[in-house]
Amino acid sequence: MFKLIEKCNFFLHLIPDALHNKFFVTFLHVLFFLVVIKIANIVIERILDKLCNCKDDFEFRKQLATLKSIIKSITDTVIIAFAVMFILNNLGIDIRPILTAAGVLGVAVGFGAQRFFSDIITGFSLLLEGQVRVGDFVEISGHKGVVEKADIKLVQLRDLQGRVHYIRNGMIDIVTNYTRDYSYYVFDFGIAYKEDVDKVIDVLKKLDEEFRLQAEFKNEILAPLEILGLEEFGDSAIVIRARYRTNPIKQWYVGREFNKAVKKRFDELGIEIPFPQRSIHIVKDEN
């Protein structure tokens, strides 16, 4: 028992000496700032999660999910910068010449890093205005896909074939967002010239009423089928155009299922969906 007490007293006497060791103190500072970064990230996560839960808005949640990584990244950078200056100052290193040199170096690097700063500035604009959010389906620089990641440097898209496209923010000129607030699916129903257009439109309206009552679709469709009218006189069909307004990114799911329902109903009622046909006349050579 006495030996254990003696050992404890020995280690306790070492603590004041260790606290005068600069390297040990620096290690404690580094450990402290790592804990601060971890706590800050947890606080940010919880605050943003509470904001998401308080507001039942899908678009607002996508915006917060996109900004979450940006806020955490900026917070970590600020803490790390402060930690470096604090630790250097405690080590007795004058940070003023370092800051001056960093400023001069920053100016020199700035002339050669215009693309980088262009990416940063454009990235802030895209994210703060909500033009691109994680989960959106967009078209950028000729590439279409779901946004998997969006930060102040680049946008990461995954297309229908699973390919991932990395697009620098500085290269983004026009963003086409297919899933902002709501989406549309446009139908072009081709029917034979012999069919009664008004009758077909009535069939589509009745089918729409039945379709929207189905459990898997009633929460995804935001408005009744909007029939725009007779769109085109084609080579072998007349085209009736209509469209559905749906929740974001649900337009293709709803549209494909309604197309299937239309095909089945047209078959039941004998409404002809024509396809291109060509008549060939063979002329016999009497010679």
Secondary structure as UniProt FT lines:
FT   HELIX           2..19
FT   HELIX           22..54
FT   HELIX           58..90
FT   TURN            91..92
FT   HELIX           95..112
FT   HELIX           114..128
FT   TURN            129..130
FT   TURN            134..135
FT   STRAND          137..140
FT   TURN            141..142
FT   STRAND          143..150
FT   STRAND          154..158
FT   TURN            160..161
FT   STRAND          164..168
FT   HELIX           169..171
FT   STRAND          175..177
FT   TURN            178..179
FT   STRAND          183..191
FT   TURN            193..194
FT   HELIX           197..213
FT   HELIX           215..218
FT   TURN            219..220
FT   STRAND          226..233
FT   STRAND          238..246
FT   TURN            248..249
FT   HELIX           251..269
//
